[in-house]
């Protein structure tokens, strides 16, 4: 069989964020070479090659973060002897299969680098030999191969990965320290099992010794085990000193190296802070878990970039596992390991949530009682604004869950409600208790909404030194959105209850629209009532006259330069002159006998009071407005002061505020 080398490399996946994997492959090859040589003084040296030609300023700080163009890896392992070189030249070689080798790691070199140069001094038949060659992306990838005896005295192999391709340049860290942390993370099992040779990482300015750095990073470690269907898994837990770019991770390993990982946060491990405060050092820590097993070793893909395992929706064979069930088992042990850290965080967060609910958001009290586990999903150290959003989200999820349970109970033909203590009865009683409490929570939320809305209205009625009184449009918008109709505004978006609870029940409402824009009637008039409300018809028959038309007009607080009653009379005459729009699916029929109810909401300075009294209007007993019935127009007219509007709305809702203890 002929191997298409170019096709083999092109078909080997490597994402832009995996640009360091070719380096990791070279380092692991060096570890294997040292182990094969059976020497105790193994040494790996890695030199970072940087592009400094394009730098305008060449001070040390700029040099330390100059773009990386290659890596040079040197070790004193067994080297490229005849057997190893022949294996290198065979695609998908099985030489290292017993230690997890796939025979494809070198393909990854050419995915990220344009060329690789190798020089190796090795011992063959008692003599030292030196082999050199280039490795390029070509169907004949070995270039300039030479192998001769040498006078050099030391066994050493040098692999130069050069000319990093642009698409990988931004996906790798530039600082020496961060690259060192990534090497330790990837090869952590070798450090943990004390199999890592002496290893250094350097550039033209600095050098890092990785073994002491590993020892310095580890604050705490522990080992756990679990089994799934006879498959044994080993999980190493670590608390490592946090550095830039590090985060909590669960790493999936195969053949002593990291293949894939999951980023962990508060949703995976309840009450896990983004960074863990260290008690012994002036620093923060991150959790790092390393999961390994023979199952993962045998199911890693050829490129060691993922696992070939059962996925949801596929046929599951005996002995197969999904990564999700492996992950869930690992997370339970991670949760247990981190409890000394997460438990105090959770207790502090619970106190914060309880204080917030008691003092600011009583609508979530039943959520705390019946679904305290929802609090676990809220991030610790959260602001009040974000906490309110998280509780709202949890409340909505509870709503959905209760509605699903209600559907099950209603639609299950086997459901019976009896007092015999059976499971169905118990389930029903549990559901009923939660359903009632959730209803109370929804009502509490709505009552809080009303309280805040009235507080906003009261604020709009007051003058500010900078802007004066609020414009009528601002108050109008608070009660009902401008330029909208009842067909496109949800109940939750309007506050008609401020005026009258009954206004929510109407056939059609138009807000700040010209009469010619009101769909249910035909009119050419340009007048714009603030609120135009058509009541339901006397009988639910197409074309039946409606019960009445209600008009609301809002005026800016303390404005006294116009008489709103005259303005509303004009609306009445023009609406009566209009016709039902038969093209609309709900035409409105206004006849001569249709009553009109006209309400003006404004302040009542002395000048306006005189005008209203001159029109024959009666003063209300509480002195908060005027009322009058115009028999010629069949219109009941009422002028209401803002003070009366706010006072009446507050009194109607007072008992609700008191029951919820939000009278302040």
C-alpha positions as CSV (number, residue, x, y, z in Angstrom):
1,X,0.0,0.0,0.0
2,X,1.3,3.5,-0.9
3,X,1.0,6.2,1.7
4,X,0.2,9.7,0.4
5,X,2.2,11.7,2.9
6,X,0.8,15.1,2.0
7,X,-2.8,13.8,2.3
8,X,-1.9,12.2,5.6
9,X,-0.6,15.5,7.1
10,X,-3.5,17.5,5.6
11,X,-6.0,15.1,7.2
12,X,-4.4,15.3,10.6
13,X,-6.4,17.9,12.5
14,X,-4.8,20.7,14.6
15,X,-6.7,23.8,15.6
16,X,-5.1,27.3,15.9
17,X,-5.4,27.1,19.7
18,X,-3.4,23.9,19.8
19,X,-0.2,25.5,18.5
20,X,1.9,24.1,21.4
21,X,1.0,20.5,20.8
22,X,3.9,19.9,18.3
23,X,6.3,21.1,21.0
24,X,4.6,18.8,23.5
25,X,5.0,15.9,21.1
26,X,8.7,16.6,20.7
27,X,9.2,16.9,24.5
28,X,7.4,13.5,25.1
29,X,9.6,12.0,22.4
30,X,12.6,13.2,24.3
31,X,11.2,11.6,27.6
32,X,10.7,8.3,25.8
33,X,14.2,8.5,24.3
34,X,15.7,9.0,27.8
35,X,13.6,6.2,29.2
36,X,14.7,3.9,26.4
37,X,18.4,4.8,27.0
38,X,17.9,3.7,30.7
39,X,20.0,6.6,32.0
40,X,19.6,8.4,35.3
41,X,20.9,11.8,34.3
42,X,18.4,12.5,31.6
43,X,18.3,16.1,30.5
44,X,16.0,18.0,28.1
45,X,16.7,21.6,27.1
46,X,14.2,23.7,25.1
47,X,15.2,27.0,23.5
48,X,12.6,29.4,22.3
49,X,13.4,31.1,19.0
50,X,12.0,34.6,18.5
51,X,11.7,37.0,15.6
52,X,13.3,40.2,16.8
53,X,14.0,41.7,13.3
54,X,10.7,43.6,13.2
55,X,11.0,45.2,16.7
56,X,11.3,48.9,16.7
57,X,12.5,48.9,20.3
58,X,14.8,46.1,21.5
59,X,14.7,46.5,25.3
60,X,14.6,43.4,27.4
61,X,10.8,43.6,28.1
62,X,10.1,43.8,24.3
63,X,12.5,40.9,23.6
64,X,10.7,38.8,26.3
65,X,7.4,38.9,24.4
66,X,8.8,39.0,20.8
67,X,6.9,36.8,18.3
68,X,7.9,33.1,18.5
69,X,9.0,31.5,15.3
70,X,10.4,28.1,16.5
71,X,11.6,25.8,19.2
72,X,14.8,23.8,19.6
73,X,14.6,20.7,21.7
74,X,17.7,18.9,22.8
75,X,18.0,15.7,24.9
76,X,20.6,13.0,25.8
77,X,18.3,10.1,25.1
78,X,19.0,7.1,22.9
79,X,18.8,9.1,19.7
80,X,18.0,8.3,16.1
81,X,19.7,5.0,15.8
82,X,18.9,2.8,12.8
83,X,15.9,1.2,14.4
84,X,14.4,4.5,15.5
85,X,15.1,6.2,12.2
86,X,13.4,3.4,10.3
87,X,10.4,3.7,12.6
88,X,10.4,7.5,12.0
89,X,10.1,6.9,8.3
90,X,7.1,4.6,8.7
91,X,3.7,6.2,8.8
92,X,1.6,5.2,11.7
93,X,4.4,3.1,13.2
94,X,3.5,0.7,16.0
95,X,7.0,0.9,17.7
96,X,5.7,2.9,20.7
97,X,2.3,1.4,20.9
98,X,3.0,-0.2,24.3
99,X,3.6,3.2,25.8
100,X,0.7,4.9,24.0
101,X,2.5,6.1,20.9
102,X,0.4,6.5,17.8
103,X,3.2,7.0,15.3
104,X,1.6,10.3,14.1
105,X,3.1,13.0,16.4
106,X,5.7,14.1,13.8
107,X,2.8,14.9,11.4
108,X,1.7,17.6,13.8
109,X,5.2,19.2,13.5
110,X,4.5,19.9,9.9
111,X,1.0,21.2,10.6
112,X,2.4,24.1,12.6
113,X,6.0,24.5,11.3
114,X,7.2,24.8,7.7
115,X,10.3,22.7,8.3
116,X,12.0,20.5,10.9
117,X,15.8,19.8,11.1
118,X,17.1,16.9,13.1
119,X,20.7,16.2,14.3
120,X,21.4,13.1,16.4
121,X,24.5,11.6,17.8
122,X,23.8,8.0,18.9
123,X,25.6,4.8,19.7
124,X,25.3,1.9,17.1
125,X,27.3,-1.3,17.5
126,X,29.6,0.3,20.1
127,X,30.5,3.3,17.9
128,X,29.2,6.9,18.0
129,X,27.4,7.9,14.8
130,X,25.8,11.2,13.7
131,X,22.6,11.4,11.7
132,X,21.1,14.6,10.2
133,X,18.2,15.2,8.0
134,X,15.4,17.7,7.2
135,X,11.7,16.9,7.5
136,X,9.4,18.9,5.2
137,X,5.8,18.8,3.8
138,X,6.4,16.8,0.7
139,X,5.5,13.3,-0.5
140,X,9.2,12.5,0.0
141,X,9.5,14.3,3.3
142,X,13.1,13.3,4.3
143,X,15.7,15.7,2.9
144,X,19.5,15.8,2.9
145,X,19.8,12.6,5.0
146,X,23.4,11.9,6.1
147,X,24.7,9.3,8.6
148,X,28.4,8.9,9.4
149,X,30.7,8.1,12.2
150,X,31.7,11.0,14.4
151,X,34.4,12.1,16.8
152,X,31.9,13.7,19.1
153,X,31.9,12.1,22.6
154,X,28.3,12.7,23.8
155,X,25.0,11.2,22.8
156,X,22.7,14.0,22.0
157,X,19.7,14.7,19.8
158,X,18.6,18.1,18.5
159,X,15.2,18.8,17.0
160,X,14.6,22.2,15.5
161,X,11.0,23.2,14.8
162,X,11.3,26.3,12.7
163,X,9.1,28.9,10.9
164,X,5.9,28.7,12.9
165,X,3.0,29.2,10.5
166,X,1.0,32.5,11.0
167,X,-2.3,30.9,11.9
168,X,-0.7,29.3,15.0
169,X,1.3,32.4,16.1
170,X,-1.4,34.1,18.0
171,X,-2.7,30.9,19.7
172,X,0.4,30.3,21.8
173,X,1.7,32.3,24.8
174,X,4.8,34.4,24.3
175,X,6.3,34.7,27.7
176,X,8.7,32.0,28.8
177,X,6.9,31.6,32.1
178,X,3.5,30.9,30.6
179,X,5.0,28.4,28.1
180,X,6.6,26.6,31.1
181,X,3.2,26.4,32.9
182,X,1.6,24.9,29.8
183,X,4.4,22.3,29.5
184,X,3.9,21.3,33.1
185,X,0.1,21.1,32.7
186,X,0.4,18.9,29.6
187,X,3.1,16.6,31.0
188,X,1.9,16.7,34.7
189,X,1.7,13.0,35.0
190,X,5.4,12.7,34.4
191,X,6.1,15.2,37.1
192,X,3.6,13.5,39.5
193,X,5.1,10.0,39.0
194,X,8.6,11.4,39.2
195,X,9.4,10.3,35.6
196,X,10.3,13.8,34.3
197,X,14.0,14.2,33.6
198,X,15.7,17.5,34.3
199,X,14.1,20.0,31.9
200,X,14.8,23.6,31.2
201,X,13.2,26.2,29.0
202,X,15.2,29.3,27.8
203,X,15.5,32.1,25.3
204,X,18.2,34.7,24.8
205,X,17.5,36.4,28.1
206,X,16.0,34.0,30.7
207,X,16.0,30.3,31.7
208,X,13.3,28.4,33.7
209,X,13.9,25.1,35.5
210,X,10.6,23.3,35.2
211,X,11.0,20.7,38.0
212,X,11.4,23.3,40.8
213,X,8.7,25.4,39.1
214,X,6.3,22.4,39.3
215,X,7.2,21.9,43.0
216,X,6.5,25.6,43.6
217,X,3.2,25.5,41.8
218,X,1.7,22.6,43.7
219,X,-0.1,23.8,46.9
220,X,-2.1,20.6,47.5
221,X,-2.6,17.3,45.8
222,X,-4.7,14.2,46.3
223,X,-5.6,11.0,44.4
224,X,-9.2,9.6,43.9
225,X,-10.5,6.5,42.0
226,X,-13.8,5.5,40.7
227,X,-15.2,2.8,38.4
228,X,-17.9,2.8,35.7
229,X,-19.1,-0.6,34.4
230,X,-15.8,-2.3,35.4
231,X,-13.6,0.5,33.9
232,X,-11.2,2.0,36.6
233,X,-10.4,5.7,36.5
234,X,-7.7,7.5,38.5
235,X,-8.2,11.2,39.2
236,X,-5.3,13.4,40.5
237,X,-6.4,16.6,42.2
238,X,-4.1,19.6,42.3
239,X,-4.3,23.1,43.6
240,X,-1.7,25.1,41.6
241,X,-0.5,28.7,42.0
242,X,-2.6,30.7,39.6
243,X,-0.8,32.6,36.8
244,X,-2.0,34.5,33.7
245,X,-4.2,32.5,31.4
246,X,-4.7,29.6,33.9
247,X,-8.2,28.5,34.9
248,X,-9.9,25.6,36.7
249,X,-9.7,22.5,34.4
250,X,-10.5,18.8,34.3
251,X,-7.9,17.3,31.9
252,X,-8.5,14.0,30.1
253,X,-5.2,12.1,29.7
254,X,-4.0,9.2,27.6
255,X,-0.5,7.7,27.7
256,X,0.6,10.1,30.4
257,X,-0.2,13.3,28.5
258,X,-3.2,15.6,28.3
259,X,-5.5,15.0,25.3
260,X,-8.5,17.2,26.0
261,X,-9.9,19.3,28.9
262,X,-13.1,20.9,30.2
263,X,-13.0,24.3,31.7
264,X,-14.7,24.3,35.1
265,X,-16.7,27.0,36.8
266,X,-19.4,27.6,39.3
267,X,-22.0,25.7,37.2
268,X,-19.9,22.6,37.3
269,X,-18.8,22.8,40.9
270,X,-21.2,24.8,43.0
271,X,-19.6,27.8,44.8
272,X,-16.3,27.5,43.1
273,X,-14.7,31.0,42.9
274,X,-12.8,32.0,39.8
275,X,-9.6,32.1,41.8
276,X,-9.1,30.4,45.2
277,X,-7.5,32.4,47.9
278,X,-4.3,30.7,49.2
279,X,-4.0,30.4,53.0
280,X,-0.3,29.8,53.1
281,X,1.0,32.0,50.3
282,X,0.3,35.5,49.2
283,X,-1.3,34.3,46.0
284,X,-4.4,32.7,44.4
285,X,-4.8,29.1,43.4
286,X,-6.6,27.2,40.6
287,X,-7.9,23.6,40.6
288,X,-6.4,21.2,38.0
289,X,-7.7,17.7,37.7
290,X,-6.0,14.9,35.7
291,X,-8.1,11.9,34.7
292,X,-6.5,8.8,33.3
293,X,-7.5,5.2,32.7
294,X,-6.9,2.3,30.3
295,X,-10.3,3.1,28.8
296,X,-9.0,6.6,27.8
297,X,-5.7,5.1,26.6
298,X,-7.5,2.7,24.2
299,X,-10.1,5.3,23.0
300,X,-7.8,8.2,22.2
301,X,-7.9,9.2,18.5
302,X,-4.8,8.9,16.3
303,X,-3.8,12.6,16.7
304,X,-4.3,12.5,20.5
305,X,-6.6,15.5,20.1
306,X,-9.8,13.8,21.3
307,X,-11.5,10.5,22.1
308,X,-13.5,8.1,20.0
309,X,-16.2,7.2,22.4
310,X,-20.0,6.8,22.5
311,X,-22.0,10.0,21.9
312,X,-25.6,10.8,22.6
313,X,-27.8,9.5,19.8
314,X,-25.5,6.7,18.8
315,X,-26.0,3.0,19.4
316,X,-24.3,2.1,22.7
317,X,-22.5,-1.2,22.8
318,X,-21.7,-3.2,25.9
319,X,-18.7,-1.7,27.6
320,X,-18.9,1.6,25.9
321,X,-18.9,4.9,27.9
322,X,-19.7,8.5,27.0
323,X,-17.4,11.3,28.0
324,X,-20.4,12.9,29.7
325,X,-20.9,10.0,32.2
326,X,-17.1,9.9,32.8
327,X,-17.2,13.7,33.4
328,X,-20.2,13.5,35.8
329,X,-18.4,10.9,37.9
330,X,-15.2,12.9,38.0
331,X,-17.1,16.1,38.9
332,X,-18.7,14.5,42.0
333,X,-15.2,13.6,43.3
334,X,-13.9,17.1,42.4
335,X,-16.8,18.6,44.3
336,X,-15.9,16.4,47.3
337,X,-12.2,17.4,47.1
338,X,-13.0,21.1,46.9
339,X,-15.6,21.2,49.7
340,X,-13.3,22.7,52.3
341,X,-13.0,25.6,49.9
342,X,-16.5,25.8,48.4
343,X,-18.5,25.2,51.7
344,X,-17.5,28.5,53.4
345,X,-18.0,30.3,50.0
346,X,-21.5,28.8,49.8
347,X,-22.4,29.8,53.3
348,X,-21.3,33.4,52.7
349,X,-23.2,33.5,49.4
350,X,-26.3,32.1,51.0
351,X,-26.3,34.8,53.7
352,X,-25.9,37.4,50.9
353,X,-28.9,36.0,49.0
354,X,-31.1,35.7,52.1
355,X,-30.3,39.3,53.1
356,X,-31.1,40.4,49.5
357,X,-34.4,38.5,49.4
358,X,-35.5,39.7,52.8
359,X,-34.7,43.4,52.2
360,X,-35.1,43.9,48.4
361,X,-36.7,40.9,46.6
362,X,-39.3,39.1,48.7
363,X,-40.7,37.5,45.6
364,X,-37.9,34.9,45.7
365,X,-38.6,33.7,49.3
366,X,-40.4,30.5,48.1
367,X,-37.5,29.8,45.7
368,X,-35.2,29.7,48.7
369,X,-37.5,27.4,50.6
370,X,-38.4,24.9,47.9
371,X,-35.4,25.1,45.6
372,X,-32.3,26.0,47.6
373,X,-30.2,24.0,45.1
374,X,-30.8,26.8,42.6
375,X,-28.6,29.0,44.8
376,X,-25.7,26.7,44.1
377,X,-25.7,27.8,40.5
378,X,-25.3,31.5,41.4
379,X,-21.7,32.6,41.2
380,X,-20.1,33.7,44.5
381,X,-19.2,37.4,45.2
382,X,-22.0,38.6,42.9
383,X,-23.4,42.1,42.7
384,X,-27.0,42.9,43.7
385,X,-27.9,43.7,40.1
386,X,-26.5,40.4,38.7
387,X,-28.0,38.5,41.7
388,X,-31.5,39.7,40.9
389,X,-31.0,38.5,37.3
390,X,-29.7,35.1,38.5
391,X,-32.7,34.7,40.9
392,X,-35.1,35.7,38.1
393,X,-33.6,33.0,35.8
394,X,-33.9,30.4,38.5
395,X,-37.5,31.4,39.2
396,X,-38.3,31.1,35.5
397,X,-36.8,27.6,35.5
398,X,-38.9,26.6,38.5
399,X,-42.0,28.0,36.7
400,X,-41.3,25.8,33.7
401,X,-40.8,22.8,35.9
402,X,-44.0,23.3,37.8
403,X,-46.0,23.8,34.6
404,X,-44.6,20.5,33.2
405,X,-45.6,18.8,36.4
406,X,-49.1,20.3,36.3
407,X,-49.4,19.0,32.7
408,X,-48.4,15.5,33.8
409,X,-51.0,15.5,36.6
410,X,-53.8,16.9,34.5
411,X,-53.1,14.7,31.4
412,X,-52.2,11.4,33.2
413,X,-55.3,9.2,33.0
414,X,-54.0,7.2,36.0
415,X,-53.8,10.2,38.3
416,X,-56.2,10.0,41.2
417,X,-56.3,12.3,44.2
418,X,-57.1,10.3,47.3
419,X,-56.2,10.3,51.0
420,X,-54.8,6.8,51.1
421,X,-51.2,8.1,51.3
422,X,-50.1,6.5,48.0
423,X,-47.2,7.9,45.9
424,X,-49.6,9.8,43.5
425,X,-51.3,11.5,46.4
426,X,-48.0,12.5,48.0
427,X,-46.7,13.7,44.7
428,X,-49.8,15.8,44.2
429,X,-49.6,17.3,47.6
430,X,-45.9,18.2,47.2
431,X,-46.7,19.8,43.8
432,X,-49.7,21.7,45.2
433,X,-47.7,23.2,48.0
434,X,-44.9,24.3,45.5
435,X,-47.5,25.6,43.0
436,X,-49.2,27.7,45.6
437,X,-45.9,29.1,46.9
438,X,-44.8,29.9,43.4
439,X,-48.0,31.7,42.8
440,X,-47.4,33.8,45.9
441,X,-43.8,34.5,44.6
442,X,-45.2,35.7,41.2
443,X,-47.8,37.9,43.0
444,X,-45.0,39.3,45.3
445,X,-42.9,40.2,42.3
446,X,-45.9,42.0,40.7
447,X,-46.6,43.9,43.9
448,X,-42.9,45.0,44.1
449,X,-43.2,46.1,40.5
450,X,-46.3,48.2,41.4
451,X,-44.5,49.7,44.4
452,X,-41.5,50.7,42.3
453,X,-43.7,52.1,39.5
454,X,-45.6,54.3,41.9
455,X,-42.2,55.5,43.3
456,X,-41.1,56.5,39.8
457,X,-44.4,58.3,39.1
458,X,-44.0,60.2,42.4
459,X,-40.4,61.2,41.3
460,X,-41.7,62.4,37.9
461,X,-44.2,64.6,39.7
462,X,-41.4,66.5,41.4
463,X,-39.3,69.2,39.9
464,X,-35.6,69.0,39.5
465,X,-33.4,72.0,39.5
466,X,-31.8,71.1,36.2
467,X,-34.7,69.8,34.1
468,X,-37.9,71.1,35.8
469,X,-40.9,68.9,35.7
470,X,-41.2,65.7,33.7
471,X,-42.8,66.0,30.3
472,X,-46.2,64.5,29.8
473,X,-44.7,62.0,27.3
474,X,-42.5,60.6,30.1
475,X,-45.5,60.0,32.4
476,X,-47.5,58.7,29.5
477,X,-44.7,56.2,28.6
478,X,-44.7,54.9,32.2
479,X,-48.4,54.1,32.0
480,X,-48.5,52.8,28.4
481,X,-45.9,52.7,25.6
482,X,-46.1,55.5,23.0
483,X,-47.1,54.9,19.4
484,X,-48.4,51.4,20.2
485,X,-51.7,49.5,20.5
486,X,-53.1,46.8,22.7
487,X,-52.5,44.4,19.9
488,X,-48.7,44.6,20.2
489,X,-48.2,45.4,23.9
490,X,-48.1,42.7,26.5
491,X,-49.9,43.0,29.8
492,X,-46.5,43.3,31.7
493,X,-45.4,46.2,29.5
494,X,-48.2,48.6,30.6
495,X,-49.3,50.1,33.9
496,X,-52.9,51.1,33.2
497,X,-53.7,49.9,36.8
498,X,-52.4,53.2,38.0
499,X,-55.5,54.8,36.6
500,X,-58.0,52.0,36.9
501,X,-57.7,48.2,37.1
502,X,-60.6,47.8,34.7
503,X,-58.7,49.4,31.8
504,X,-56.7,46.3,31.2
505,X,-59.9,44.7,29.9
506,X,-60.8,46.4,26.7
507,X,-61.4,45.6,23.0
508,X,-58.8,47.9,21.6
509,X,-56.4,50.6,22.8
510,X,-54.3,53.1,20.8
511,X,-51.6,55.1,22.5
512,X,-50.5,58.5,21.0
513,X,-51.7,57.6,17.5
514,X,-53.4,60.0,15.0
515,X,-57.0,59.1,14.5
516,X,-56.3,58.2,10.9
517,X,-53.7,55.6,12.2
518,X,-56.2,53.9,14.5
519,X,-56.9,50.6,12.7
520,X,-60.4,49.8,13.9
521,X,-62.0,53.0,12.7
522,X,-61.9,55.0,9.5
523,X,-60.9,58.7,10.0
524,X,-58.8,61.2,8.2
525,X,-58.2,63.3,11.3
526,X,-54.6,64.1,12.6
527,X,-55.6,64.6,16.3
528,X,-53.7,62.3,18.7
529,X,-55.5,61.4,21.9
530,X,-52.9,60.2,24.5
531,X,-54.9,57.1,25.2
532,X,-57.9,56.0,23.2
533,X,-59.7,53.0,24.6
534,X,-62.7,51.1,23.0
535,X,-64.6,49.0,25.5
536,X,-66.0,45.5,24.6
537,X,-69.3,45.4,22.7
538,X,-72.6,45.0,24.4
539,X,-73.0,41.5,22.8
540,X,-70.2,39.4,21.2
541,X,-71.6,39.8,17.7
542,X,-69.7,41.2,14.7
543,X,-70.7,44.8,14.2
544,X,-72.4,45.2,17.6
545,X,-71.9,48.7,19.2
546,X,-69.4,48.9,22.0
547,X,-70.1,49.8,25.6
548,X,-68.1,53.0,25.4
549,X,-65.0,54.9,24.4
550,X,-62.5,56.2,27.0
551,X,-60.1,59.0,26.3
552,X,-57.1,59.9,28.5
553,X,-55.1,63.1,28.1
554,X,-51.9,63.7,30.1
555,X,-50.5,67.2,30.8
556,X,-47.1,68.1,32.1
557,X,-47.1,68.6,35.8
558,X,-47.8,72.3,36.8
559,X,-48.7,73.2,33.2
560,X,-51.7,75.7,33.1
561,X,-51.7,77.1,29.6
562,X,-54.4,74.9,28.1
563,X,-57.7,73.5,29.0
564,X,-57.7,69.7,28.4
565,X,-61.5,69.4,28.5
566,X,-61.9,71.4,25.4
567,X,-59.3,69.3,23.7
568,X,-61.1,66.1,24.7
569,X,-64.4,67.4,23.4
570,X,-62.8,67.8,20.0
571,X,-61.7,64.2,20.1
572,X,-65.2,63.1,20.9
573,X,-66.8,64.9,17.9
574,X,-64.2,63.5,15.5
575,X,-64.4,60.0,16.7
576,X,-68.2,60.0,16.4
577,X,-67.8,61.2,12.8
578,X,-65.6,58.2,11.9
579,X,-66.8,54.9,10.6
580,X,-66.0,51.3,11.5
581,X,-63.1,50.0,9.5
582,X,-64.5,46.9,7.9
583,X,-61.1,45.9,6.6
584,X,-59.9,45.3,10.2
585,X,-60.7,41.9,11.8
586,X,-62.3,43.7,14.8
587,X,-64.1,46.9,13.5
588,X,-65.4,49.2,16.1
589,X,-69.0,50.6,15.8
590,X,-69.6,53.9,17.5
591,X,-73.2,55.1,17.4
592,X,-74.9,58.3,18.6
593,X,-75.8,56.6,21.9
594,X,-72.3,55.3,22.6
595,X,-71.1,57.0,25.8
596,X,-67.6,58.6,26.1
597,X,-65.5,58.8,29.3
598,X,-63.0,61.5,29.2
599,X,-60.2,61.8,31.7
600,X,-57.6,64.5,31.9
601,X,-54.6,63.9,34.3
602,X,-52.9,67.1,35.2
603,X,-52.0,69.5,38.0
604,X,-54.7,72.0,39.0
605,X,-53.2,75.5,39.3
606,X,-55.6,78.3,40.2
607,X,-56.1,79.5,36.6
608,X,-57.2,76.0,35.4
609,X,-59.5,75.6,38.4
610,X,-61.3,78.8,37.4
611,X,-61.7,77.7,33.8
612,X,-63.2,74.3,34.9
613,X,-65.6,75.9,37.3
614,X,-66.7,78.4,34.6
615,X,-67.6,75.4,32.5
616,X,-69.9,74.2,35.2
617,X,-67.7,71.3,36.4
618,X,-68.2,70.1,39.9
619,X,-65.3,70.0,42.4
620,X,-64.6,66.5,43.7
621,X,-65.2,66.0,47.5
622,X,-61.5,65.4,48.1
623,X,-60.6,68.6,46.1
624,X,-58.4,66.4,43.9
625,X,-60.3,67.1,40.7
626,X,-63.5,68.0,38.8
627,X,-66.2,66.0,37.1
628,X,-69.1,66.8,34.8
629,X,-71.6,65.1,32.4
630,X,-72.1,66.7,29.0
631,X,-75.5,65.5,27.8
632,X,-75.1,66.9,24.3
633,X,-71.9,64.9,23.7
634,X,-73.0,62.0,26.0
635,X,-69.6,62.3,27.6
636,X,-68.7,62.0,31.3
637,X,-65.7,64.2,31.9
638,X,-63.3,64.0,34.9
639,X,-60.1,66.0,35.5
640,X,-57.8,64.3,38.0
641,X,-54.8,65.8,39.7
642,X,-51.5,64.0,39.7
643,X,-51.6,64.0,43.5
644,X,-55.0,62.3,43.5
645,X,-53.9,59.8,40.8
646,X,-50.9,58.8,42.9
647,X,-52.8,58.8,46.2
648,X,-55.7,56.7,44.9
649,X,-53.4,54.2,43.3
650,X,-51.3,53.9,46.5
651,X,-54.4,53.4,48.6
652,X,-55.8,50.7,46.3
653,X,-52.5,48.8,46.6
654,X,-51.7,49.7,50.2
655,X,-53.0,46.4,51.6
656,X,-50.7,44.5,49.2
657,X,-47.7,46.5,50.2
658,X,-48.4,46.0,53.9
659,X,-48.8,42.2,53.5
660,X,-45.5,42.1,51.7
661,X,-43.9,44.5,54.3
662,X,-42.7,47.0,51.6
663,X,-44.6,50.0,52.9
664,X,-41.4,52.1,53.1
